[in-house]
Amino acid sequence: QVQLLESGGGLVQAGGSLRLSCAASGRTVGYNMGWFRQAPGKERDFVAAITWSGRTTNYKDSVKGRFTISRDNAKNTVYLQMNSLKPEDTAVYFCATDSTAFRSLSTVADAYGYWGQGTQVTVSS
C-alpha cells in the first residue's frame, strides 16, 4: 500500500510562485512519480513526471520552462515548483505513483496506481 499526501496549494496572483509537496509512505523504491491536475468540468490532465532516479523528467508543453519536478528519495517526497503562474493553471493538483516499478515515464493517468487527495491551486488575474 502507498499513501500520498499533497501540500502547498493556495491562492496566488498571476506571475507568482508556489511549491507543491507530495509525501509518500509505503513502497516507493523504484517507482516513478507524477503530477496531474484537474480543473472544474475537465478531465484529469498530465503535468509532469519524474523517474525513480530523478534523472529523467517529462512535462506538459504548456508548463515547460515554468514548472520543475524534483524528488528527494531520502525523504520520500516529490516536489513541483511552479513559477510564472497563469490563471489557466488553476486546478486541483494530484500526485501519483506509477503502478509498475522501473519503467519509462508515462503521461497517462491509468499508468499510475496510487493517488493523493489533491491540493487546490488558484491563480487570480
C-alpha positions in Angstrom: 0.0 0.0 0.0 1.1 3.5 -0.7 -0.3 6.7 0.8 0.4 10.1 -0.8 -0.3 13.4 0.9 0.0 16.7 -1.1 0.5 20.1 0.4 1.5 23.6 -0.7 -1.5 24.7 -2.7 -3.2 28.0 -2.2 -4.2 31.3 -3.8 -1.6 33.3 -5.7 -1.7 36.2 -8.2 -0.7 35.7 -11.8 3.1 35.7 -12.2 3.5 34.3 -8.7 5.0 31.0 -7.5 4.0 28.0 -5.4 5.8 24.8 -4.4 3.7 21.7 -4.0 5.0 18.8 -2.0 3.9 15.1 -2.0 4.9 13.0 0.9 4.8 9.2 0.2 4.6 6.3 2.6 4.7 2.6 1.9 6.5 1.1 -1.1 8.3 3.8 -3.1 11.6 2.4 -4.1 11.8 2.1 -7.9 8.6 3.9 -8.7 8.2 6.9 -11.0 6.1 9.8 -9.7 3.8 12.2 -11.5 1.7 15.3 -11.0 -1.7 15.7 -12.7 -4.3 18.4 -12.4 -8.0 18.7 -12.9 -9.9 21.9 -13.5 -13.7 22.1 -12.9 -15.6 20.3 -15.7 -12.4 19.0 -17.3 -10.6 15.7 -17.3 -7.5 15.0 -15.2 -4.5 16.2 -17.1 -0.8 15.3 -17.0 1.5 18.0 -15.7 4.9 16.4 -15.0 6.6 13.2 -14.1 10.0 12.0 -12.8 11.8 8.7 -12.7 12.8 6.9 -9.5 16.4 8.1 -10.0 15.3 11.6 -10.7 17.5 11.7 -13.8 14.6 11.9 -16.3 11.6 14.2 -16.3 8.8 15.0 -18.6 6.4 18.0 -18.8 3.2 19.1 -20.3 4.1 21.5 -23.1 2.3 24.5 -21.5 4.3 24.3 -18.3 7.8 23.7 -19.7 10.1 26.4 -18.5 7.8 27.4 -15.7 7.4 24.2 -13.6 10.1 22.0 -12.2 9.5 18.5 -10.8 12.1 17.0 -8.4 12.3 14.4 -5.7 14.1 13.6 -2.5 14.1 9.8 -2.1 15.6 10.1 1.4 12.5 12.0 2.4 10.1 10.0 0.2 8.9 13.4 -1.2 8.2 14.7 -4.6 8.0 18.5 -5.4 6.5 20.6 -8.1 8.0 24.1 -8.2 5.6 26.3 -10.1 6.7 29.7 -11.3 5.2 32.4 -13.5 1.7 31.0 -12.7 -1.2 31.8 -15.0 -4.9 31.8 -14.4 -5.2 28.7 -16.6 -3.0 26.8 -14.1 -5.9 26.9 -11.7 -6.9 23.4 -10.8 -6.7 20.7 -8.1 -3.3 19.2 -8.3 -2.7 15.5 -7.6 0.4 13.5 -7.1 0.5 9.9 -8.1 2.9 6.9 -8.1 3.4 4.5 -11.0 1.8 1.1 -10.6 4.9 -0.6 -12.0 8.5 -0.2 -10.9 11.5 0.7 -13.0 9.7 1.5 -16.3 9.7 4.5 -18.7 7.8 7.6 -17.7 4.2 7.7 -18.6 1.9 10.7 -19.2 -1.2 8.6 -18.9 -3.2 8.6 -15.7 -4.1 4.9 -16.0 -0.4 4.0 -15.5 -0.4 5.4 -12.0 -1.8 3.2 -9.3 -1.9 5.4 -6.2 -3.1 8.9 -5.9 -3.2 11.7 -3.3 -6.3 13.6 -2.3 -5.3 16.7 -4.2 -4.4 20.3 -3.3 -6.2 23.3 -4.7 -4.2 25.9 -6.7 -5.9 29.1 -7.6 -4.3 31.8 -9.7 -6.0 35.1 -9.9 -5.6 37.5 -12.8 
